Amino acid sequence: MIDKNSQEWKSVPFWIKLSMLGETSRKNALRREYSFIILGIIALIMFFFVDRAYIGFAVGFPMVAYSYAFTTRWMDKADLWGEDENK
């Protein structure tokens, strides 16, 4: 669990706090990251085989997945997930 009341969390950059606004654990963050990867693959398939109008989804979902991946790895490096997280 993320201890959002700790002194370490208060010194985290704003963009990390914004990215982890609804997250409570590393496991949930990874689950959301993988969900966006799957949605991106589905949107890419739809872009190529259904309609070219899906370009926004085909680009947007992987960008969000990358954002989650980057933020999650940043928090891993800073060791902000808490004691009880299984890494």
Secondary structure, DSSP 4 states (H G I P E B T S, - for coil): ---TTSHHHHTS-HHHHHHTSS---HHHHHHHHHHHHHHHHHHHHHHHHT-GGGHHHHHHHHHHHHHHHHHHHHHHHHT-S-TT---
